Amino acid sequence: HGKQGDTVLVSGMKTGNSKLKGKIQEAIYKNVPAAEVRLLILENIMLNPAYDIYLMVGTSIHYRVQKIRQGKITGLMMPSDQYELELQNSIVSPGGDANQPVGKLKQATSTVTALQQGQTNLVLMHKSIRMQGVSRLPNCTIYVVEPRYLGFTVHPGDRWILETGKVYGITIEVY
């Protein structure tokens, strides 16, 4: 219905904050105020593993932070002067101790240890940018659960008919 606009491609040169301002240049629109938006420029970073994790009480998982630049993945040494891992939004399972955390994060090794049943979020925070609601920061949920049953897998082949003289690996999986 008579709406028209232009698209402008903006590329971040370095991390931080920036303001983008737009104004119509034609003289007949001089009374239309300029519009301004604040942009947050972050590196393309991810957690590894990058998916939700299920742990049993007393078990741990080690996280790595990785940077993606021009299609190449490189590791980012943690702890870092720019980023820090943070456990947030712990929800203790019914019957748990609400005064105790679900998990404990050891910053020196980027390792999370499950302390009691429930769930918590691991978020990679940018130290100099403290914006609430920045949902695009790498994060995952850690569920601390009771084991229900064990399963076995055999490698290679994933079949239980084995040949003599061959070496197989058997993995016991906890579900």
C-alpha positions in Angstrom: 0.0 0.0 0.0 2.4 2.7 -1.1 5.3 1.6 1.1 8.7 1.5 -0.3 12.1 1.1 1.2 15.8 0.5 0.6 18.0 -2.2 2.0 21.5 -1.4 3.2 24.0 -4.1 3.9 26.0 -3.4 7.1 29.0 -5.3 8.1 30.6 -5.2 11.6 34.3 -4.3 11.5 35.0 -5.1 15.2 33.1 -6.2 18.3 31.2 -3.6 20.4 28.4 -1.2 20.0 27.5 1.0 17.1 24.7 3.3 16.1 23.1 3.2 12.7 21.2 6.4 11.7 18.9 6.8 8.7 17.4 10.0 7.2 15.6 10.8 4.0 17.7 13.1 2.0 15.0 14.6 -0.3 14.2 18.2 0.8 10.5 17.7 0.7 10.9 15.2 3.6 13.0 17.4 5.8 10.4 17.3 8.5 10.7 13.5 8.9 13.0 12.9 11.8 16.0 10.6 11.4 15.7 7.1 12.8 18.5 5.6 14.9 19.2 2.0 16.1 21.8 0.7 18.3 23.7 -2.4 17.0 25.6 -4.9 19.0 28.4 -6.5 17.0 29.7 -9.9 18.3 32.0 -12.5 16.9 30.6 -15.6 15.4 31.2 -17.9 18.4 29.7 -21.1 19.6 29.9 -23.6 22.5 31.1 -27.1 21.9 29.1 -29.2 22.5 26.4 -26.9 21.1 23.4 -28.9 22.1 21.5 -29.7 25.3 23.2 -32.1 27.7 21.9 -34.7 30.1 24.1 -35.5 33.1 23.8 -37.6 36.2 24.6 -36.2 39.6 28.4 -36.2 40.2 29.3 -36.3 36.5 30.9 -33.4 34.5 31.2 -32.1 31.0 33.9 -29.9 29.6 32.9 -27.1 27.2 35.0 -25.4 24.6 34.4 -22.0 23.0 35.0 -21.8 19.3 35.2 -18.9 16.9 34.1 -19.1 13.2 35.8 -16.8 10.8 35.6 -17.1 7.1 34.4 -20.7 7.4 37.3 -21.8 9.7 36.7 -22.9 13.3 39.3 -22.1 15.8 39.4 -22.6 19.6 39.2 -19.6 21.9 41.2 -20.0 25.1 39.1 -19.9 28.2 39.0 -18.2 30.6 39.2 -15.2 28.3 39.5 -11.4 28.8 36.4 -11.0 26.5 34.1 -13.9 27.4 33.0 -15.8 30.4 30.8 -18.8 30.9 27.9 -18.4 33.3 25.3 -20.8 34.8 21.9 -19.2 34.9 18.2 -20.0 35.7 18.7 -23.1 37.8 15.5 -25.0 38.4 15.7 -27.7 41.1 13.7 -30.8 40.6 10.9 -31.5 43.1 12.3 -32.9 46.3 15.7 -31.1 45.7 17.4 -28.5 47.8 16.4 -25.1 46.5 19.3 -23.5 48.5 21.8 -25.5 46.4 22.7 -25.0 42.7 21.9 -27.7 40.1 25.4 -27.4 38.8 28.8 -25.9 39.5 31.0 -24.2 36.9 34.7 -24.3 37.2 35.9 -21.3 35.1 39.5 -22.4 34.9 38.6 -25.5 33.0 35.1 -24.6 31.5 33.8 -27.7 33.2 30.2 -28.1 34.6 29.6 -30.6 37.3 26.1 -31.8 38.1 25.3 -31.4 41.8 21.6 -32.2 42.1 18.6 -33.0 39.8 17.1 -30.2 37.8 18.1 -28.0 34.9 20.3 -25.0 34.4 21.5 -22.9 31.4 25.1 -22.4 30.4 25.5 -19.0 28.7 28.6 -17.5 27.1 28.6 -13.9 28.2 30.6 -11.0 26.6 32.3 -9.3 29.6 32.0 -5.8 28.3 28.5 -6.0 27.0 25.9 -6.6 29.7 22.6 -6.5 27.8 19.7 -8.4 29.2 17.7 -10.4 26.7 20.5 -10.9 24.2 19.2 -14.3 23.3 21.6 -14.9 20.5 24.5 -15.5 22.8 25.7 -19.1 22.6 23.9 -21.1 25.3 22.6 -24.6 26.1 20.5 -26.3 28.8 22.0 -28.9 31.1 19.5 -31.4 32.5 20.6 -33.3 35.6 18.6 -36.5 35.7 18.3 -40.0 37.2 19.6 -42.8 34.9 16.7 -45.0 33.7 18.4 -47.8 31.8 21.6 -48.9 30.1 22.1 -49.7 26.4 24.9 -51.3 24.5 26.3 -50.5 21.0 29.0 -52.4 19.2 31.4 -50.7 16.7 31.9 -51.1 13.9 28.7 -52.4 12.4 26.2 -51.9 15.3 25.3 -55.6 15.0 25.7 -58.4 17.6 26.9 -60.9 15.2 30.7 -60.7 15.6 33.5 -62.3 13.6 36.4 -64.1 15.1 39.8 -62.4 14.7 38.2 -58.8 14.5 38.4 -56.2 17.2 35.2 -54.5 18.2 34.5 -51.7 20.7 31.4 -52.0 22.9 30.0 -48.8 24.3 27.7 -48.8 27.3 25.2 -45.9 27.1 23.3 -44.5 30.0 19.7 -43.4 29.3 
